[in-house]
Amino acid sequence: MGKIPFSYSIRNLWTRRLTTVLTISGMALVVFVFASILMLAEGLRKTLVQTGSYDNIVVIRKGSNSEVQSGIDRLSASIVETQPEIAIGVNGDRLVARELVVLINLPKRGSNKPSNVVIRGTTETSLLLRPQIKLAAGRMPRPGSSEIMAGQSIARRFRGGGLGETLRFGLRDWAVVGIFDAGNTGFNSEIWGDVDQLMQAFRRPVYSSVIFKLGNAADFDKVKLRLENDPRMTIEAKRESVYYEEQSKVMAKFLRVLGLSLTIIFSTGATIGAMITMYTAVANRTNEIGTLRALGFQRRNILTAFLMESLLLGILGGCTGLFFASFMQLITISTMNFQTFSELAFSFSLTINIIYQSLVFSLIMGFVGGVLPAVRASRMNIVDALRAS
Amino acid sequence: MFILKLIFKNAFRHKLRTWLTIVGITIAILAYGLLRTVISTWYAGVESSSATRLVTRNAISLVFSLPLSYEESIRHVPGVKFVTRDNWFGGIYIDEKHFFPSFAIDPKNYLPLVPEFVIPGDQQAAFIRDRNAALAGRKIAEKYHWKIGDTITLKGTIFPGNWEFVLRAIYHGRDKSTDETFFLFHWDYLNEALKKTASRRADQVGFYFIGVTSPNLAAEVSQAIDKMFKNSLSETLTETEKAFQLGFISMSEAIIVAIRMVSFVVIIIIMAVMANTMAMTARERFGEYAVFKALGFGGVHLAGLIFGESLVIAILGGAAGIALTFPVARAFGRAMDNYFPVFNVAKTTIYMDMAAALLIGLVAGIVPAWRAVHIRVADGLRRIG
C-alpha cells in the first residue's frame, strides 16, 4: 500500500473553507508581526552599519558616550590632527575634520510637535570622509556663511528644513541652500553647516569630536593607544562603525525584547488556533480514518497525511503574512533614539534571511498545532472508528 | 435558567476544543493588557506631573545651558513661588545597563517643589546639610542594596570624572505613579568641582524648575519669563512640566503607535481563532438547529444560544486573562525596570480588557448565528457532519 496522496490533504482544507481561511488568517497575522519586527530590527541595524565607516575614527572626550556630550578643545584637536597615520586625500589634504554636534529643537511639519534634531558643524573634509552623502538638490553651503544643508528626512519632516526655507537659532537666520541624500544612513536625519559659524552662534569654544580616516585600517590599535595615552588630553578613539553601533544599543535591545515577547505570545495563540482546527478535522473524519485504515493504509500514513494538512495551513499562513509584511518596506519609522535623545529615521528592511526565518517559524507553528491531533488520528482503532457516527 | 444551563452544556460539549479556545483568549487578553500597560507607563511621567510646576530651558534645545544669573530674575517674576536650578548629570553607575536618572539640584528650593517625594525628617535635614550628600529613590536603593551612609560613585558622561556621593536620604513615592528611581545631589557640589576643573562650564544651569502659586498663573508666568530673556544670548522656553514631559513622549511617538497597533492585532488574531471555534461548533449542530426550528423555536432563540455560548467562552478566557495580568505585569515590570521605572496596571486597562473579551465573543458569533437563523429546516435535517 502506498502513501495517501497529497491532494487528499489539500482537498480536506478546501472542503472546510471558512475554518481554513480563519486559521490561516490567524497564522498570517502572527507571521506578519514576526516578520515586521525582524524587518524593523534589520532596518535599524542596516542604517547604523551604513552610517559608520570601518576606517574612519571618531575621537571624543573620554567617558562621554556620544558626540553631543563630548567636548574637544582646540589643543587636543590639533594633537589629533598631527597623527601620521591619517590618510591623504586626492588634493593632498589630510582627511581629518573637527566637528561640532549639538541638538536643536525643531517643530515637525503638520503636527507642529517639536523634536530634537542633530545639527553638525562641518568642514570641507567632512564630506570627503562620508562618501555616502550626495547633494540631492540645491547647492553646497559656502564656507564661512550662515548657510546650511539638510538631510532628506529632515527636509521632508521638519518645518523650515526644506530647500529655500530658513531656520532661526542662536540669534541668526540660517538659509537652507541644499538638500543631501545620505542613502540609508543616520546622516539623513542631520543638518550640516559651517563648524566655525555654528560654534560662534552657539557660543561654544570647543569642538565635539574629531573625525579622521586612516590610511591603513590596520593602524587603528596603534593610533588609539598613542592618542589615549597622551597626557595632554583625555580622549577616546573609536572606529566610526563601532561608535554608531553603540549609539543604538538600547534601542536595538528594546526592539529585540519587544519582538521576542510579542512573537512568543502571538504564536501561542495561533498555534492553539491550528490545534483546534486539526482536532476538529480529526474528530469529524473518524469514519473516514477508519475506512482508510480498513483499506490498508498504515498508521504512519494517516499521521503523515494529517501532519501534511497542518503544515500546509502553516505555510499558507506564512506566505500570506510575508506577502503583507513585504509592503511594510514602504514605511519609514522616525523616532527618538533613547541614548542620544535625537531623531533617527529608519525603514523596514526585508532580507532573504527574514523570509527564511518566517517560513520556518510558520512551519513550526503548523507542526506544533498538528502533531497531537495527527497522533490521535493515527492511534484510532479501526473497528471503533468505523462504528463512530 | 434553562437557557443558561443549555448554553453552558453546549459550550463544554467539546471539552478539549473549548479549553483550548479559553487558553487562547486568556493569552490574548493578557498580551493586550500588558501592551496597554506599556503604553500607559510611557505616559506615567506626564500623569505624575503637577500643574503648578514649570520648566524653563534654553530655547535652542536641552543641550544648551542657561546662566546662573537667570535664577534671581525668575524669582522676581510675580507668581513664582520657588525656583531651583537643575542639571541633568547623566552619571553611569557600574555600566550603561544600570541606568537611572541623576540630577544636580538645589535641595532647599527643590524639595518643597516635589511633595510627592516623601523623606523622613532627619534624613532630609542630613541631605540638606552635607554638600556631597545624595538623595535616592527607594527603588534604586533597594536594587543596589544601598544604605544610608554608603558612598556611591558615578562616572560622569557630560561632566568627566568619577564623582563620589554619600547617600544621606532615601525617598519613597507618595503616589503609585511617582518615579522612585531618581538620584539627586547638590548642585553646588557639581559647580564647585567644575570651577576647579572646567571653569568655563561653571555657573551654568541645565534648566530651571519653577513652582507657581496657582495653576492659573502658569501661562502668564511662562510668557513673562520668556519675554524677559528675549533677544539675549540664551533665549528661554518655558512650559508646564506636563508639556515638557509630553515633548519627550511625542519624540518616540512612532514606537507608541506601533505598540498600540500591535495590541489590536493580537485581538484580531484571537478573534479569528474564536470565530473558527464557533464556526466548527455551529457546523456540527446544524441538524440540531433544524430540530429546534421544526419544534417552533424562532431565529432569535437560536441566535441567542450561539451568541450566549460564544460569550461564555470569551468571558471565561477574558476573566482568566485579567486575573493573570497583575502577577505577569509585576514580573515584567521587574525584568524591564531599566525602561519603565513605574509599571502599574491602570483601571482603564482592565475595562479595555473586558470590552475586548466581549467584542471577541460577539464577533465570533455573528457568522454562525446568521447561518443558523437562515437555515431551512429540511436542509438542516438532511445535512450530515
Interface residues (C-beta under 8 A of the other chain):
Chain A: L18 T19 L22 T23 S25 G26 L29 V30 F32 V33 R61 K62 G63 S64 N65 V68 Q69 V102 L103 I104 N105 S111 K113 P114 S115 N116 F169 G170 L171 F202 R203 P205 T234 K249 V250 F254 V257 L258 L262 I265 F266 T268 G269 A270 I272 G273 M275 I276 T277 Y279 T280 A283 N284 I333 S334 T335 M336 F338 F341 E343
Chain B: H14 L16 R17 L20 T21 V23 G24 I27 A28 L30 A31 A59 I60 S61 L62 V63 F64 G90 E96 K155 G156 T157 I158 P160 G161 R200 N231 L233 E235 L237 G247 F248 S250 M251 S252 E253 A254 I255 A258 I259 V262 V265 V266 I268 I269 I270 A272 V273 A275 N276 T277 A279 M280 E284 M336 Y339 V367 G385
